Each structure stands twice: as structure tokens, then as C-alpha cells.
């Protein structure tokens, strides 16, 4: 199996001097005729061919070289260089790329339609694989990233409202989900010589057709949880009030009066509106 091979071409400045020298000799020969005419023409043709070998490589950029279909090597040395003029030079950058996937509509583990998107930071680590093992490595990264995101979204629930035993959900376990997404994408892009630096979810929401119903469900769950806490506190307050009245012998209540008092206190404490007091001007039994 072929792998990346690093080569370092000749300095471009020295070869530029040679090209200028050949060009000057060829042009001067038309006027001075110090060498045969065919030699001067050959010098100009050779200079033109040699000019095709110049290449400028920027930092964090590479040139993948092929000679008549055969892989010759990869140039990673930045600067002004010269290589065989007959080499085909394909530019592949090794700078970091940002890919933001489109918002995908998928069904989570419970079958609920959700909208999800991710941001992937990646770069080329093996220029041979990126150039020859896939048709278009840029398109390959995009498609495989979306495929990995779709697969992961289908394996986990959006939240634990329907799956109470779920330890990992898309909404609450962001760190774990991002780590698994990065691993999944890395495994898929390895064939193209791509290194995944970071992958994380950038958008997560219910699909529009169920967003309203899911919001009402979340609101209802929040209301039930709040009411449960209110009732728990109200029962404790009623118990404390009855114990205090009995201990200080402020008033003696039979079971029927205790039940009425508990009922009234619970209504006042658990009501979502302020109570309107009623003053009893009669006796306790009226």
C-alpha cells in the first residue's frame, strides 16, 4: 500500500538564474551569432520548458507531484522551489478547515423528528490518501460528517422525558455526545487521510411539526414538579401548625375540626392565587 512520501525540490532561485542565463544566451545569439542558430533556439526552448518547473509553496500548504500518472512525492517545504517541469503539481492545503453541516431532519431513538447540525474542525494529515484514495476529499468530508451525525442522532433520545432510564441524551449530555461524534467522524475520514480536530453539535431542536406539543409537555412537566414541591412544603407547614397548637394548648380541636383546618390550610398554601381572608364574627361553631 502506497503512503505519503516527502521530497524537497531544488531551490527556485538558482534555477531562475539558469533560466535567465539560457534566455539571455538564446536572444543574444540572434544578434551576435557566437553559437549555431539551432543551439540558440534550443536554449530558448529549454528555458521555456524549465520555467514550467517553478512552484511557490506557502506555509501549511503542500504540492502533490505526479509524473505520467505515477506518484512522485509531496512537497511540504515552504518557499520558492523548482521541480521536474513534466510533473503535475496538485495543491492540497494542510490548514484547519471549518465545516458546518446543514440542519438535518432525523428521528431520534424514540422516533421523534428533530433538527440537528454540527461543526467539524478538520485538516489533511496524509496528502497521498487525500489526493488518491478518494475522488474529492472536500465533498467526502462533508458527506461523511453528515452521515455520522445522522447515525448518532438516531442512536440516542433527544431527552429523557420518554426514556427515563437513558443515561446519555442529545440535549443533556453534550460532552459525551460531542466526544462520540468526533470519534465516529474520525473513523469515517481516516480513509481520506483527514484528521478531525474537533466536532460538536451546533444546533439541536425538535422539528417544527412537534415543537409546540413538546414545549407544552415540558411546561406541564415543570408545572407538575413545582406543584409537587409546593404540596410537600404545605403538608409540612400544616403538620407543624397542628403540632404547635397542640403543644401550646392554644385551642383544642377534635378530629372534625382538624380535618377542616387541614383542608383550609392546604387550599391557602397550594393555591396559585392569593387567599381572600374571611373574618368570622360569630362563634367557632358558626
N, C-alpha and C positions, 0 to 999 in steps of 0.2 A: 504494500500500500504506500503510495507516494505521500510525502509530507512537505511542509514548508522548508525551503532552502534559502538561506540568507546569502546574498552576494553583494560585493562592493565594487561598482564600476570604477573606471578611471576618472581622474579629475577633468572636469569640463573646461577649465581654464587652459590647461596645456593643449588639449585637443583644439580649442578655439584658436590658439596661436598657430597650430599646424594648418588648420583650415585657411586662416588668413594668409599664411605663407604660400600655400598652394594657389590660392586665388590670385595673390599678387604676382606670382611667377607666371601663371597662365595668361593674365591680362598683359603683363609686360612683354611676353613673348610675341604678341601680335605686332608690337612696335619695334622691338629690338632684334627679334629672330635669333636669340642666342641658343635656342634648342629647336629641334624639329617641330613643325606645326602640329603634328599629331600628338606630340608629347605635351604641348601647352593645352590642347583641347582635353587630353586625358586628365591633366592636373585640375582643370576646372570641373570636369565631370566628377572626379574623385572628391573634390571639395564639396560639391553639391550633395553627394551621397553621404559624406561624413557628417554634414550638417543635420541629417536626419537622426543621428545618434545622440544629440544633446537632450538632456532632460533635467528639469528642476524639481527637486523633491522637498516639500515643506515638512516642518516638524509634525510628528504624529500622522504622517501620510506615507504611503508605500506605492511602489510600482511593481506589478506582477508581469514578468517578462516571459514571452513565449517565442520560440524560433521554429517556424514552419510547423506549428501545432504541438511542439514539444515544450514542456515546462522547463524554463532555463533557470529560474530563481526569482527571489523577491528582493527588491532594493528598499532598505529602511533607513539608509544613511541620508540625512538631510543635506542639501547643498546643490551646487551646480555640477552635474556629472555627465559622463559620456559612456555609452554602451554601443554594442553592435547595431549599426543602422537598420539591419534587417529584423531586429527584434520588435515584436508587438508589445507595446507598453500600456498596461491597463492600470488605471489609478484606483486604489482602494484606500480609503481613509481609515485610520485607527482611532479617530477621535470618538468621544462618547456621543451617542445619539439618544434623543428623547422620542419615544413613540407613545402617543395617546390613542388607545383603541376607540373605535366608535362605540356608542352606547348599545349594548346587545340586549335583546329581549329573550330571556331564557326562563325556564321553570326551575324553581329550587327543589330541594329534596321532597318537600311536601306538595309539590305541584303548583305552587303559587307563581304567577308570572311576575318577574322582576326585571328592572333595568339595571345593568351593571357595566362599568367601564374601568379600565386600568391604565396606569402609566408605567412604561417599561424603559429603564435606562440600560443601554447595551453598547458594546463596541466589538469590533472584529479582533479576534485574538490569533486566528490562523488564516492567513491570506490565501493559502492554497485551497483549503476547503471552501472558503467564501467564493473563490473565483471559479472552481471546477466541480465541486460536489453538489451544487445547487444551481438552478438556472438563473435565478435573480435573488440574491441574498436579502435585498431590501424588502421585496414582496414576501419572501419566505418568513422573515421575522414578523411581519405584520399578520400574516395568516395564522402562523403557529401560535402567536401570542393570543390572538382572539380565540383560537381553538382551545388552548389551555385554560383561558378564563372561563369559557363556556362549560368545559368539563368540570372545573372546580365548583362553579356556581350550582351545578346540578347535583353535586355530592353532599351539599350542606344546606341546612334550613336558613331562611332569612333571619329568623329569631326563634326563641324557644316558647312562643305562645302556644303553638300546636304540638311541638315536640319538647315537652318539659324536661326530658332526660338528656337532651343534647348538650354536651359539654362545649362544643365549638359551633358557633353560628356566624353567619356572614356579617351581622351587624355588631355583635358584642365582642368577637374575638379577632380584632383587626390584626394584631401582631402575628398570631398563629396563621391566619389566612394569608397574610402577605408573605410569610416565610414559605408556606406550601406553594403559593402561586409562583414565587421566584424559582423554587426547585423544579416545579413542573415545566416552566418555560425553559429553564436551563437545559433540562434533559432533551427537550424537543429541538433546541437550537444548536446542540453540540455537533450535529452532523454538518452544520454550515460554518463551524469554527467561530461561533458567536459566544461572547462572554456576557452574561447578564449581571449587571452591577446592582440593580435594584428593581423590584416590581411591587407595586402596591395598588390597591383599589382606589380609584379617584371619584367614582360615582356609584351610589347604591340606593335604590328606591324601589317601591312597589310599582308595577305597571299602572298606567293611568286608569284602566278599567276597574281595578280593585283598590286603588289608593284610598278612595273615600271610605269604602267599607272597612279597610284595615285601620284607618285613622279612628273611625268610630269604635272599633274593637279595642284599640289601645286606650282611647279615652274611657271606655267603660271599665276596662281593667284597672285603670288608675283610680276611677271613682270607687270601685269596689274595694280596692286596697285602702283607700282613705277612709271609707265608711267603716271598714273592719277595725282600723286603728281607733277611730272615734268611739265605736261601741265598746271596744276593750277598755278605753280610758273611762268611759261613762260608767261601766259596771264597777270599776274600781272606786270611782268617786261616790257612787251610791252605797257601796259596801262600807266605805269609810264614814259616810254620813250616818248611816244606821248604827254603826259601832260607837260613834261619838255620842249620839243621842242616848243610846242605851247606857254607856259608861258614865255619863254625867247626869243621868236621870233627869234630863230636861223635860221629857214627855214620855209617857208610857203608851205604846202603840200595840194594839192587838194585830193578829195576822192580816186581817182585812185592811186595816189602816196602813200597815207596812206595804201591802201589795199596791194600794192606791198611791202611796208616796213613791215607791219604786217606779211605778208607771209614769207618774208625772215628771219625776226627775229624768228618766230616760228620754221622755219626749222633749224636755227642755234641752238636755245635753246633746242629743243626737240630731236635733232639728237643724236644717241648713238656713233657717231664718231666726232672727231674734225673737225671744219669747215675750209675750204681752202679759204682764202680771195682772192678776185679778185679786183685789183685796176682799177678804171675807169679813164682813161686819157682823156676822151672826156668831153662833157658837161653832165649835169644832164639828158638830154633827149636822149642821145646817149649811 
